[in-house]
């Protein structure tokens, strides 16, 4: 596998490889900034301890935004590749903290009151700014006209 990747890299121009390296750094900064900002609401735990909760909460927000029906623990488990027991544990925590609510017997949806109480939350503004910065940096790289590594 590594040899195959090495052959692939050697066929690309130095400029394309430099661009791909820069893109990776931009995406890395974006993800680190987002996860550090999201974790700020979990002072009691380190990022690894809350990562699954964050994934489940984000999927609920995505589903709500898409107008999808309330999702079940099985839906989250399949989509995210997490054990259903972990997802249930995450949902229990998210419900107890008021982030999500149970809908019908097995469904879950985001709690708008939780969002409303954090409408101008500093962590969210940091996330938004990191996304905008990364988007602008990636657009600027694309404007340079160098092909990226495929």
N, C-alpha and C positions, 0 to 999 in steps of 0.2 A: 504494500500500500504506500509506504513512504517513498519507495523507488518510483512508483507510478506518479506520485505527486511531484517528485524532483524532476522527472522528465517533462511534466506539464509546465512547471515553473520555468525551466530552461528555454522553452519555446516562446516565452513572452518577452516583450521588450522591457528594458530597465524602467522606462517611463510608466508602462502599464503596471508593473510590479510596485513601483513607488506609489502610484495612485491607489492600488489595492491596499497597500500597507497603511496609507493615510486614512482610507475609508474604514479599515478595521479599527484604527485608533479613535476615529470619530464615534463609531458605534460603541466602542468600549467605554469612552467617556460618558456617552449618553446613558448607557445601561447602569454604570456605576453611580452616576448622579441620581438617576431615577430610584434605584434600589436603596441608596443611602437616604434619600429624602423620604421614601415610603416607610423605611424602617424607623424613622424618627418618631412615629406614633407608637412605637413598641419599646419604650424605654426598658421594660422588664426583660426583653429577650434580644439575642443577637440575630442578625439577618438570616442565618441558616435555620434558626428555630421558627421564624415567621414566614419563610419563603413560600411554603405551600399555602398558608393562609392568604398571602398576597395573590398568588396565582388564582386561587378559587374566587376571591373577591373580584379580581379583574375580569375573570370569565363571566361572573354574574353581571358586572357592569356592561360588558360587551353584549351579552344576551338581552339584557333590558333595553339597551340602545337599539338593537336590531328588531325589537318587538317580538322576540321569541317567547314561547310559553315558559313558565317557570321551570328551571332545570333541576334535575334530580342529582343525588350523589353519584349514581351510576353514570349519568351524562358527564359530570365533571371528571370522574375516574377514567372513563374511556378517552375523552378528549385530551386531558392533561397527562395521561399515563401514570396516574397516582393510584396507590391502593385505595379501595373504597373505604376501608377503615380510617385511613388518614384523612380522606375527604370528609367523612362524617365528623371526625374530631375537629377539623377546620371549621366546618359549618356550625358545630356547637359553639365554638369560640366566637365566630362572627355573629351568630345570633345573640349570644350573651352580651356582646359589646355593642349591639344595636346596628351593626353594619349591614346585615341582611335580615330578612324575615322569612319565616316558613309560609308557604302558600299551599293550600289544600293539604293533602296527606304527605306528599313526598317532595313537592317543589320548593324552590327558593328564589327569591328576588331581592334586589337591592332595596335598602331602606332610604327613602328620600329625606327623611328627617335627619339622618346621619349626615348626608351630603349637605343639607341646608345649614346644619350647625358648623360646617367647615367650608363655607362658600368662599372665603378668602384665606384659606389655610396656607401658611408659608411653605409647607412642604409641597403643596400642589403647584404653587407659583414657581418653585424651583424646578419641578418636573416639566412644567410647560415651557419654561425658559430653556431648559436643557434640550428639549425636543426642537424648539425653534432654532436654537444655535446649531444643532446637529444638521437639521434640514438645510439651513443656509450654507453650512460648510460643504455638505455633500453636493448641493446645487452648484456651488462655486467650482468644485472639482470637476463636475460634469461639463461645465462651461469651458474648461481648459481644452476639451476635445481629445484627450488621451483615452484610448480604449481601455476598459478595465479587464482584468484577468477573468476569463470565464471558466 
